[in-house]
């Protein structure tokens, strides 16, 4: 299975769920902008029974983080 990659608000999200020692899948993702790494997260809770659910959750968590980055950039101008 290929992990999802999406563009969101000028950033690129790479989902990379990982299986924990407990057999559950945890979210993980990388965020880049113009090829430059911005954020990387691993073992994002909660854990899921299925890889696909953890991948979806990874994307949603990364979107929230990007929303915060964009909002912060708007305040620093």
DAGIWO-V390642 format. One record per pair of residues at least 12 apart in sequence whose C-alpha atoms are under 8 Angstrom apart, sorted by sequence separation. I is the first residue (numbers start at 1). J is the second residue. D is the distance in Angstrom with one decimal. If there is no record, write none. Layout:
# DAGIWO-V390642
{{I;J;D} {I;J;D}}
This chain:
# DAGIWO-V390642
{{3;15;5.8} {4;16;8.0} {15;27;7.6} {16;28;5.0} {17;29;7.3} {28;40;7.6} {29;41;5.4} {3;16;6.1} {15;28;6.0} {16;29;5.3} {28;41;5.3} {29;42;6.6} {3;17;7.9} {15;29;4.4} {16;30;7.8} {28;42;4.2} {44;58;7.5} {14;29;5.4} {15;30;6.6} {27;42;6.4} {28;43;5.9} {13;29;6.8} {14;30;5.1} {26;42;7.6} {27;43;5.6} {28;44;5.9} {13;30;5.9} {14;31;6.4} {26;43;5.1} {27;44;4.6} {13;31;4.7} {26;44;5.6} {27;45;6.7} {12;31;5.6} {13;32;6.7} {26;45;6.2} {27;46;7.9} {11;31;6.7} {12;32;5.2} {26;46;6.7} {27;47;7.5} {11;32;5.7} {12;33;6.2} {26;47;4.8} {11;33;4.7} {25;47;5.3} {26;48;6.4} {10;33;6.7} {11;34;7.4} {20;43;7.9} {24;47;5.4} {25;48;5.0} {18;42;7.9} {24;48;5.3} {25;49;6.0} {17;42;8.0} {18;43;7.2} {24;49;5.2} {25;50;6.2} {26;51;7.9} {23;49;7.6} {24;50;7.4} {25;51;5.6} {27;54;4.9} {28;55;7.7} {26;54;5.6} {27;55;6.1} {25;54;5.9} {29;58;6.0} {27;57;6.4} {28;58;5.7} {29;59;7.4} {27;58;4.8} {31;62;7.2} {19;51;7.9} {30;62;8.0} {18;51;7.8} {29;62;6.9} {17;51;6.5} {17;54;5.8} {17;55;5.5} {16;55;6.6} {15;55;5.7} {15;56;8.0} {17;58;7.2} {16;58;7.6} {15;58;5.7} {15;59;6.1} {14;59;7.7} {13;59;6.9} {13;62;6.8} {4;55;7.1} {3;55;6.9} {8;63;7.1} {11;66;7.6} {9;66;7.7} {8;66;8.0}}
